[in-house]
């Protein structure tokens, strides 16, 4: 028999807030976190806006802020979100971890993107090594790079650094895993963390996602893929338009959401507050193209079906779907198609929304953040809206909860994440009953 897994702690750091309650109230109010880019000068890029974490200070969230001097934004965001989650779970206070768990039975699993990228050193080294015909002299490049690059900063760009820092901060000696499956990363991390607890390898997991790609390479790359929105520059809060006929791509975001997952008996024995129970995880690969989702919706449909089967939940029992809903033409159309495959006629009755319309796309942190909103929807019996859906698309004809939050009976939620490369992951979460 699979051991039951519950959520006992949640924390977040995102463009709408540094707490789960601030984030939730902003989402319910339909407030956008998208604004002109200030992290770097993006004035000459096709896209000049993003969803950024404002005025971030790491110091309140870690024991030794100086130890993170070289850390990337992904690490910093993860440390803040994890501190909130550990405090929420009653496993840490402002002075550090409380010893209320076996360290070897507590693991870490993060979905994380790359960290700090030293563009200044890279561009300097290239400039020093370019010949008149613009070919690169590798000898001069190596000489310049070795003089300028910071070895610790180079190490900090690795995507496993958040997991390593979290294990060190809280003395967690269980498995420490990290994956980088693009937009599905944190949903996959949570799903695989659930299975570690279910099978008895751990009792607790600190899991979720963290990412920031709001830098010149990230924006330029997505511009070249024509994946991110470029308009309207004068009203960036309108740029993320999932399921709208005039959608023009996703809006790049950043941040982190972390959760404490726990075996139910372990949580009850220590009197922990239980937010909800995660009951299903499903995963699939499109096996199609690196940047395109299969046009039939076969991959997302399989991940949803597997999650529901794993949970022992029929489609008719699902009260709300948190859509991947990026705002790209292909994703929104195919996700709509996949929901119809899985839910049949009931696809038209179950409310679906995309909080990416407000938060932007947090890439590796998106799935965990969206699962958090499912938990809060269960708590408050309300589903968040999809803002900016002004013009219905005939190919996207389901109930996307446009413009305003909606009171609803919410006991079971399905949360979807579909990543570049064809990675599809879905989670099922339900109200906890003993």
C-alpha positions as CSV (number, residue, x, y, z in Angstrom):
1,X,0.0,0.0,0.0
2,X,1.3,3.5,-0.9
3,X,2.0,5.7,2.0
4,X,-0.2,8.9,2.0
5,X,1.6,12.2,1.4
6,X,0.4,15.6,2.7
7,X,1.6,19.2,2.3
8,X,2.5,20.7,5.7
9,X,4.4,23.8,4.6
10,X,4.3,26.3,1.7
11,X,6.4,29.3,0.9
12,X,6.8,31.5,-2.1
13,X,8.8,34.4,-3.6
14,X,7.3,35.7,-6.9
15,X,6.4,38.8,-8.9
16,X,3.1,39.2,-6.9
17,X,4.4,38.7,-3.4
18,X,6.8,37.3,-0.8
19,X,4.1,35.4,1.1
20,X,1.5,32.9,0.0
21,X,-1.3,35.2,1.3
22,X,-0.1,38.3,-0.5
23,X,0.2,36.3,-3.7
24,X,-3.2,34.7,-3.3
25,X,-5.0,38.0,-2.7
26,X,-3.3,39.6,-5.7
27,X,-4.3,36.7,-7.9
28,X,-7.9,36.8,-6.7
29,X,-8.0,40.6,-7.4
30,X,-6.7,40.0,-10.9
31,X,-3.6,42.0,-10.4
32,X,-0.7,41.6,-12.9
33,X,2.9,41.3,-11.8
34,X,4.2,42.2,-15.3
35,X,6.2,45.5,-15.8
36,X,9.1,46.9,-17.8
37,X,12.3,45.0,-17.3
38,X,14.7,46.7,-14.8
39,X,17.1,43.9,-14.2
40,X,19.0,44.8,-17.3
41,X,18.7,47.3,-20.1
42,X,16.2,45.6,-22.5
43,X,15.3,48.7,-24.4
44,X,16.7,47.4,-27.7
45,X,15.1,43.9,-27.4
46,X,11.8,43.0,-29.1
47,X,10.5,42.2,-25.6
48,X,10.9,44.9,-23.0
49,X,8.8,43.6,-20.1
50,X,8.7,40.7,-17.8
51,X,7.3,39.5,-14.4
52,X,10.1,40.3,-11.9
53,X,10.5,39.8,-8.2
54,X,10.8,43.4,-6.8
55,X,13.2,44.7,-4.2
56,X,14.5,41.3,-3.0
57,X,16.6,41.1,0.1
58,X,17.9,37.6,1.0
59,X,19.2,38.6,4.5
60,X,16.0,37.8,6.5
61,X,15.8,34.2,5.1
62,X,19.3,32.7,5.7
63,X,21.7,32.2,8.6
64,X,24.7,33.6,6.7
65,X,23.8,36.1,4.0
66,X,27.5,36.6,3.1
67,X,27.7,33.0,2.1
68,X,25.4,33.7,-0.8
69,X,27.4,36.6,-2.3
70,X,28.1,34.7,-5.5
71,X,24.7,32.9,-5.7
72,X,22.3,33.3,-8.6
73,X,18.8,34.6,-8.3
74,X,17.5,31.1,-8.5
75,X,19.3,30.1,-5.3
76,X,18.3,33.3,-3.5
77,X,14.6,32.9,-4.4
78,X,14.7,29.3,-3.3
79,X,16.2,30.1,0.0
80,X,13.4,32.7,0.7
81,X,10.6,30.4,-0.4
82,X,12.1,27.5,1.6
83,X,12.4,29.5,4.8
84,X,8.7,30.4,4.6
85,X,7.8,26.8,3.9
86,X,9.9,25.4,6.7
87,X,8.5,27.9,9.2
88,X,5.0,27.2,8.0
89,X,5.6,23.5,8.6
90,X,6.9,24.2,12.1
91,X,10.3,22.8,11.2
92,X,12.4,26.0,11.4
93,X,12.3,29.4,13.0
94,X,14.3,32.6,12.4
95,X,17.3,31.2,14.2
96,X,17.6,28.1,12.1
97,X,16.3,24.5,11.9
98,X,14.6,23.0,14.9
99,X,15.5,19.3,15.4
100,X,12.1,17.7,15.1
101,X,13.0,15.3,12.3
102,X,15.6,12.7,11.4
103,X,17.9,14.5,9.0
104,X,18.6,11.3,7.1
105,X,14.9,10.8,6.4
106,X,14.4,14.4,5.1
107,X,15.3,15.0,1.4
108,X,15.4,17.8,-1.1
109,X,14.1,17.8,-4.7
110,X,14.1,21.0,-6.7
111,X,13.1,21.8,-10.3
112,X,15.6,24.5,-11.1
113,X,17.0,26.4,-14.0
114,X,20.5,27.7,-14.4
115,X,21.8,30.2,-11.9
116,X,24.2,33.1,-12.1
117,X,25.5,33.8,-15.6
118,X,28.6,36.0,-15.7
119,X,27.8,38.0,-18.9
120,X,30.3,40.8,-18.1
121,X,33.3,38.4,-17.9
122,X,32.1,36.4,-21.0
123,X,31.7,39.5,-23.2
124,X,35.0,40.9,-21.9
125,X,36.9,37.7,-22.8
126,X,35.3,37.5,-26.2
127,X,36.2,41.2,-26.9
128,X,39.8,40.5,-26.0
129,X,39.9,37.4,-28.3
130,X,38.2,38.6,-31.5
131,X,40.4,39.0,-34.6
132,X,39.7,41.6,-37.2
133,X,37.7,39.2,-39.3
134,X,35.6,38.4,-36.1
135,X,36.9,34.9,-35.6
136,X,37.7,33.9,-32.1
137,X,41.3,33.2,-31.0
138,X,40.8,30.5,-28.4
139,X,44.3,31.1,-26.8
140,X,43.5,34.8,-26.1
141,X,40.0,33.9,-25.0
142,X,41.3,31.4,-22.5
143,X,43.9,33.9,-21.2
144,X,41.3,36.6,-20.7
145,X,38.7,34.2,-19.2
146,X,41.2,32.8,-16.7
147,X,42.1,36.3,-15.5
148,X,38.5,37.4,-15.1
149,X,36.2,34.5,-14.3
150,X,35.2,33.8,-10.7
151,X,35.4,30.0,-10.1
152,X,32.7,30.1,-7.3
153,X,30.4,32.2,-9.5
154,X,30.9,29.6,-12.3
155,X,29.9,26.8,-9.9
156,X,26.8,28.7,-8.8
157,X,25.4,28.7,-12.3
158,X,24.8,24.9,-12.1
159,X,21.1,24.1,-11.7
160,X,21.7,21.8,-8.7
161,X,23.0,24.6,-6.5
162,X,19.6,25.4,-5.0
163,X,19.1,21.8,-3.8
164,X,22.7,21.8,-2.4
165,X,22.2,25.1,-0.6
166,X,18.9,24.0,0.9
167,X,20.3,20.7,2.2
168,X,23.2,22.6,3.8
169,X,21.0,25.4,5.3
170,X,18.7,22.9,7.1
171,X,21.0,20.0,7.6
172,X,18.9,17.7,5.4
173,X,20.8,14.4,4.8
174,X,18.3,12.5,2.8
175,X,18.4,12.4,-1.1
176,X,19.2,15.7,-2.7
177,X,17.9,15.7,-6.3
178,X,17.5,18.4,-9.0
179,X,15.9,18.3,-12.4
180,X,15.8,20.8,-15.3
181,X,12.9,19.7,-17.5
182,X,12.0,23.3,-18.5
183,X,8.5,24.4,-17.7
184,X,7.6,21.1,-16.1
185,X,10.5,20.9,-13.7
186,X,8.9,21.7,-10.4
187,X,5.8,19.6,-11.1
188,X,8.1,16.7,-11.9
189,X,10.2,17.4,-8.8
190,X,7.1,17.4,-6.6
191,X,5.7,14.2,-8.2
192,X,9.0,12.4,-7.8
193,X,9.4,13.6,-4.2
194,X,5.9,12.2,-3.5
195,X,7.1,8.8,-4.7
196,X,10.1,8.9,-2.4
197,X,7.8,9.3,0.6
198,X,5.2,6.8,-0.7
199,X,7.8,4.1,-1.1
200,X,9.4,4.7,2.4
201,X,12.7,6.1,1.3
202,X,12.0,9.4,3.1
203,X,9.5,10.8,5.6
204,X,9.7,14.4,4.5
205,X,10.8,16.3,1.3
206,X,11.5,19.9,0.8
207,X,10.5,20.3,-2.8
208,X,9.4,22.8,-5.5
209,X,11.0,25.0,-8.1
210,X,13.1,28.1,-8.7
211,X,14.2,30.0,-11.8
212,X,15.1,33.3,-13.3
213,X,15.7,33.7,-17.0
214,X,15.3,37.4,-17.1
215,X,18.7,38.1,-18.5
216,X,19.9,39.1,-22.0
217,X,20.5,35.5,-23.1
218,X,17.1,34.3,-21.9
219,X,15.1,37.1,-23.5
220,X,17.1,36.9,-26.7
221,X,16.7,33.1,-26.9
222,X,12.9,33.2,-26.4
223,X,12.6,36.1,-28.9
224,X,14.4,34.0,-31.5
225,X,12.0,31.2,-30.8
226,X,9.1,33.7,-31.1
227,X,7.8,32.2,-27.9
228,X,7.4,35.3,-25.8
229,X,5.1,38.3,-26.2
230,X,6.5,41.5,-27.6
231,X,3.4,43.7,-27.3
232,X,1.8,45.9,-26.0
233,X,4.9,47.7,-24.8
234,X,2.9,50.6,-23.3
235,X,0.6,48.3,-21.4
236,X,2.7,45.2,-20.4
237,X,0.2,44.0,-17.9
238,X,-2.0,43.1,-20.9
239,X,0.7,41.0,-22.6
240,X,0.0,37.6,-21.0
241,X,-3.3,36.5,-22.6
242,X,-3.8,32.7,-22.2
243,X,-6.6,31.2,-24.3
244,X,-7.4,34.6,-25.9
245,X,-7.7,34.8,-29.7
246,X,-5.0,37.6,-29.8
247,X,-2.5,35.9,-27.5
248,X,1.1,36.5,-28.6
249,X,3.3,34.3,-26.5
250,X,4.1,33.9,-22.8
251,X,5.7,36.5,-20.5
252,X,8.9,35.6,-18.9
253,X,8.8,35.5,-15.1
254,X,10.9,34.5,-12.2
255,X,10.6,33.3,-8.6
256,X,10.3,30.2,-6.4
257,X,7.7,28.2,-4.6
258,X,8.8,25.5,-2.1
259,X,6.7,23.0,-0.2
260,X,7.2,20.5,2.7
261,X,5.7,17.2,1.8
262,X,5.3,14.7,4.6
263,X,4.1,11.2,5.3
264,X,0.7,11.6,6.9
265,X,1.5,9.6,10.1
266,X,4.7,11.5,10.6
267,X,2.8,14.8,10.2
268,X,0.0,13.8,12.6
269,X,2.4,12.5,15.2
270,X,4.1,15.9,15.5
271,X,0.8,17.8,15.3
272,X,1.6,19.6,12.0
273,X,-1.0,21.7,10.2
274,X,-2.0,19.8,7.0
275,X,-2.8,22.0,4.0
276,X,-3.9,19.3,1.6
277,X,-3.1,15.8,0.4
278,X,-1.3,15.2,-2.9
279,X,-2.8,12.0,-4.3
280,X,-1.8,11.7,-7.9
281,X,1.2,12.2,-10.2
282,X,1.3,11.5,-13.9
283,X,4.1,12.0,-16.5
284,X,4.6,11.5,-20.2
285,X,6.9,12.5,-23.1
286,X,5.6,13.8,-26.4
287,X,8.5,12.1,-28.3
288,X,7.8,14.7,-31.0
289,X,9.9,17.9,-31.3
290,X,12.1,19.9,-29.0
291,X,10.0,23.1,-29.1
292,X,6.6,22.0,-30.3
293,X,3.9,20.1,-28.4
294,X,2.3,17.2,-30.4
295,X,-0.7,18.7,-32.3
296,X,-3.1,15.9,-31.2
297,X,-2.6,16.6,-27.5
298,X,-1.5,13.0,-26.9
299,X,1.3,13.8,-24.4
300,X,-0.7,16.1,-22.1
301,X,-3.7,13.8,-22.2
302,X,-1.6,10.9,-21.0
303,X,-0.1,12.8,-18.2
304,X,-3.5,13.9,-16.9
305,X,-4.9,10.4,-17.3
306,X,-2.0,8.9,-15.4
307,X,-2.3,11.4,-12.6
308,X,-6.0,10.7,-12.2
309,X,-5.4,6.9,-12.3
310,X,-2.7,7.2,-9.7
311,X,-5.0,9.2,-7.5
312,X,-7.9,6.8,-8.0
313,X,-10.0,9.8,-9.1
314,X,-12.5,9.9,-11.9
315,X,-12.6,12.9,-14.3
316,X,-16.1,13.7,-13.0
317,X,-14.7,14.3,-9.5
318,X,-12.3,17.1,-10.5
319,X,-13.5,20.5,-9.5
320,X,-10.8,22.7,-10.9
321,X,-8.0,22.5,-13.4
322,X,-4.9,24.8,-13.1
323,X,-3.9,25.0,-16.7
324,X,-0.4,25.2,-18.0
325,X,-1.9,28.0,-20.1
326,X,1.2,29.8,-21.4
327,X,-0.5,32.2,-23.8
328,X,1.2,30.7,-26.9
329,X,-1.1,29.8,-29.8
330,X,0.0,26.2,-29.9
331,X,0.1,25.4,-26.2
332,X,-3.4,26.8,-25.4
333,X,-5.1,25.1,-28.3
334,X,-3.5,21.7,-27.7
335,X,-4.0,21.9,-23.9
336,X,-7.7,22.6,-24.6
337,X,-7.8,19.6,-26.9
338,X,-6.1,17.3,-24.3
339,X,-8.6,18.4,-21.6
340,X,-11.5,17.4,-23.9
341,X,-9.8,14.0,-24.6
342,X,-9.6,13.3,-20.8
343,X,-12.8,14.8,-19.6
344,X,-15.2,14.3,-22.5
345,X,-18.3,16.4,-22.3
346,X,-17.5,17.5,-18.8
347,X,-14.6,19.5,-20.1
348,X,-17.1,22.3,-20.7
349,X,-18.2,22.3,-17.1
350,X,-15.1,22.2,-15.0
351,X,-13.5,25.6,-14.4
352,X,-10.0,26.1,-15.8
353,X,-7.7,29.0,-15.3
354,X,-4.1,30.1,-16.0
355,X,-2.5,32.2,-13.3
356,X,0.3,32.9,-15.8
357,X,-1.9,35.7,-17.0
358,X,-1.0,37.5,-13.8
359,X,2.3,35.9,-12.6
360,X,3.9,35.5,-16.0
361,X,5.7,32.2,-16.7
362,X,8.0,31.2,-13.9
363,X,9.5,28.4,-16.0
364,X,11.0,25.8,-13.6
365,X,9.1,27.4,-10.7
366,X,5.7,27.6,-12.5
367,X,4.3,24.2,-11.6
368,X,4.9,24.5,-7.8
369,X,3.4,28.0,-7.7
370,X,0.4,26.8,-9.6
371,X,0.0,23.8,-7.2
372,X,0.1,26.2,-4.3
373,X,-2.9,28.1,-5.9
374,X,-4.8,24.8,-6.1
375,X,-4.3,24.2,-2.4
376,X,-5.5,27.7,-1.6
377,X,-8.5,27.2,-3.9
378,X,-9.5,24.2,-1.8
379,X,-9.1,26.1,1.4
380,X,-11.1,29.2,0.3
381,X,-13.5,27.6,-2.1
382,X,-12.7,30.0,-4.8
383,X,-10.8,29.7,-8.1
384,X,-8.5,32.4,-9.5
385,X,-9.2,34.1,-12.8
386,X,-7.6,34.1,-16.2
387,X,-7.2,37.8,-16.8
388,X,-6.8,39.4,-20.3
389,X,-9.1,36.9,-22.0
390,X,-11.0,39.5,-23.9
391,X,-11.6,37.9,-27.3
392,X,-12.7,34.2,-27.3
393,X,-10.8,31.8,-29.5
394,X,-13.1,29.3,-31.2
395,X,-10.4,26.6,-30.7
396,X,-10.3,27.5,-26.9
397,X,-13.9,27.1,-26.0
398,X,-13.9,25.9,-22.4
399,X,-14.6,27.7,-19.1
400,X,-11.4,29.7,-18.4
401,X,-12.8,31.8,-15.6
402,X,-12.2,35.1,-17.4
403,X,-11.4,38.3,-15.7
404,X,-12.7,37.6,-12.1
405,X,-12.3,35.0,-9.4
406,X,-15.2,32.7,-8.9
407,X,-16.7,31.1,-5.8
408,X,-16.9,27.3,-6.4
409,X,-17.0,24.0,-4.6
410,X,-13.4,22.8,-4.8
411,X,-12.4,19.5,-3.2
412,X,-10.1,18.0,-5.9
413,X,-7.8,19.9,-8.3
414,X,-5.7,18.9,-11.3
415,X,-2.5,20.9,-12.0
416,X,-0.7,20.7,-15.4
417,X,2.8,21.6,-16.5
418,X,4.1,20.9,-20.0
419,X,7.8,21.7,-20.9
420,X,10.0,22.3,-23.9
421,X,11.3,19.0,-25.1
422,X,7.9,17.3,-24.7
423,X,7.9,16.7,-20.9
424,X,4.3,16.6,-19.5
425,X,3.5,16.3,-15.8
426,X,0.3,16.5,-13.9
427,X,-0.6,16.5,-10.2
428,X,-3.8,15.8,-8.3
429,X,-4.4,17.4,-4.9
430,X,-7.4,17.1,-2.7
431,X,-8.8,18.3,0.6
432,X,-7.2,16.3,3.4
433,X,-9.5,14.0,5.4
434,X,-8.2,11.7,8.1
